[in-house]
Amino acid sequence: MTLEEDAQLNIINDFKIEIQKAESPTKNILQSYLANLYWQYFQENRYQFYNRTETAEKVDSTNFRTWDLTTLFHEINTHFDASLLNSSSLQKIKVSEFDLILSQQKGSYKFRPMIYDLLAHTALNFYITSENSSPSCL
């Protein structure tokens, strides 16, 4: 991402395009990754977000770098929610079927054997943070 000026923006936009084309469960996984990309961006730039004024609507719907904190957290929430759609089918798909696109810790299959387990745990990591506890953020 350091080689290209707008690399983060391009990656996010590429994810959005792939999400539109994908079907479940790949779509669910991509939604989770996108939410995490937004979350990671916030963590790296939190100082900027705490100094921004909340806006009534997105200033630029395609450029997440211009969003206020509430808008960014709402977008993260939206993608984590989308990652958990079709939960009954996700609970039947083993994580091991996605070894090529998922990076797993050794032995993690024991604790998160199904795609739903993995996606729910990933979303939970966002929801348990104190930074998004403001009612206006979700």
C-alpha positions as CSV (number, residue, x, y, z in Angstrom):
1,M,0.0,0.0,0.0
2,T,2.9,2.4,0.3
3,L,3.9,2.1,-3.4
4,E,0.7,3.8,-4.6
5,E,-0.7,7.1,-3.5
6,D,-4.4,6.0,-3.3
7,A,-3.7,2.3,-2.6
8,Q,-6.1,2.0,0.4
9,L,-8.9,3.7,-1.6
10,N,-8.2,1.5,-4.6
11,I,-8.2,-1.7,-2.5
12,I,-11.5,-0.8,-0.8
13,N,-13.1,0.0,-4.2
14,D,-11.8,-3.3,-5.6
15,F,-13.3,-5.1,-2.6
16,K,-16.7,-3.5,-3.3
17,I,-16.6,-4.6,-6.9
18,E,-15.7,-8.2,-5.9
19,I,-18.4,-8.2,-3.2
20,Q,-21.0,-7.3,-5.9
21,K,-19.9,-10.2,-8.1
22,A,-19.4,-12.8,-5.4
23,E,-21.9,-15.3,-3.9
24,S,-22.2,-16.7,-0.4
25,P,-20.0,-17.8,1.4
26,T,-17.2,-15.9,-0.5
27,K,-19.3,-12.7,-0.4
28,N,-19.6,-13.1,3.4
29,I,-15.9,-13.5,3.8
30,L,-15.2,-10.4,1.6
31,Q,-17.7,-8.4,3.6
32,S,-15.8,-9.3,6.8
33,Y,-12.5,-8.4,5.2
34,L,-13.9,-5.0,4.0
35,A,-15.2,-4.2,7.5
36,N,-11.8,-5.1,8.9
37,L,-10.1,-2.8,6.3
38,Y,-12.3,0.1,7.5
39,W,-11.6,-0.8,11.1
40,Q,-7.9,-1.0,10.5
41,Y,-7.9,2.4,8.8
42,F,-9.7,3.9,11.8
43,Q,-7.2,2.4,14.2
44,E,-4.3,3.8,12.2
45,N,-6.0,7.3,11.9
46,R,-8.1,7.6,15.0
47,Y,-6.7,11.0,15.9
48,Q,-8.2,12.4,12.7
49,F,-11.6,11.0,13.3
50,Y,-12.0,12.3,16.8
51,N,-11.4,15.9,15.5
52,R,-14.0,15.7,12.7
53,T,-17.4,17.2,12.8
54,E,-20.3,14.8,12.2
55,T,-22.1,15.3,9.0
56,A,-25.7,14.6,8.1
57,E,-24.6,12.4,5.1
58,K,-21.5,11.1,3.6
59,V,-19.4,13.9,2.1
60,D,-18.0,11.5,-0.6
61,S,-19.7,8.1,-0.7
62,T,-16.7,6.5,-2.4
63,N,-13.9,8.0,-0.3
64,F,-14.0,6.6,3.2
65,R,-11.1,8.9,4.1
66,T,-13.5,11.9,4.2
67,W,-16.1,10.2,6.5
68,D,-16.8,11.2,10.0
69,L,-16.5,8.7,12.9
70,T,-20.2,7.9,13.0
71,T,-20.4,7.2,9.3
72,L,-17.3,5.0,9.4
73,F,-18.5,3.0,12.3
74,H,-21.9,2.6,10.7
75,E,-20.2,1.3,7.5
76,I,-18.1,-1.2,9.5
77,N,-21.3,-2.4,11.3
78,T,-23.1,-2.7,7.9
79,H,-20.4,-4.9,6.5
80,F,-20.0,-7.1,9.6
81,D,-23.8,-7.6,9.6
82,A,-23.7,-8.5,5.9
83,S,-20.9,-11.0,6.6
84,L,-23.2,-12.9,8.9
85,L,-26.1,-13.2,6.5
86,N,-27.3,-16.7,5.6
87,S,-26.0,-17.9,9.0
88,S,-27.6,-21.4,8.7
89,S,-25.7,-22.2,5.6
90,L,-22.4,-20.6,6.9
91,Q,-22.7,-22.9,10.0
92,K,-22.4,-25.9,7.6
93,I,-19.3,-24.8,5.8
94,K,-15.9,-25.7,7.2
95,V,-13.2,-23.1,7.4
96,S,-10.7,-25.5,5.9
97,E,-12.6,-25.2,2.6
98,F,-11.2,-21.6,2.4
99,D,-7.6,-22.3,3.3
100,L,-6.4,-20.5,0.1
101,I,-7.9,-17.1,1.0
102,L,-7.9,-17.2,4.8
103,S,-4.9,-16.9,6.9
104,Q,-5.4,-19.0,10.1
105,Q,-3.4,-19.5,13.2
106,K,-2.3,-23.1,13.8
107,G,-5.0,-25.0,15.7
108,S,-7.7,-22.3,15.2
109,Y,-9.9,-24.8,13.4
110,K,-10.5,-26.3,16.8
111,F,-12.1,-23.2,18.1
112,R,-13.6,-21.8,14.9
113,P,-14.3,-24.9,12.7
114,M,-17.1,-23.4,10.6
115,I,-17.1,-20.2,8.5
116,Y,-19.9,-18.7,10.6
117,D,-17.7,-19.2,13.8
118,L,-14.8,-17.4,12.2
119,L,-16.9,-14.5,10.8
120,A,-18.9,-14.1,14.1
121,H,-15.7,-14.0,16.1
122,T,-14.1,-11.5,13.8
123,A,-17.2,-9.2,14.1
124,L,-17.2,-9.7,17.8
125,N,-13.7,-8.3,18.0
126,F,-15.0,-5.0,16.7
127,Y,-18.2,-4.9,18.8
128,I,-16.4,-5.5,22.1
129,T,-14.2,-2.5,21.8
130,S,-15.0,0.5,23.9
131,E,-14.5,3.0,21.0
132,N,-17.7,2.0,19.2
133,S,-19.8,2.1,22.4
134,S,-21.4,5.4,21.5
135,P,-25.0,5.0,20.4
136,S,-24.5,7.3,17.5
137,C,-21.7,5.1,16.1
138,L,-23.9,2.1,15.4
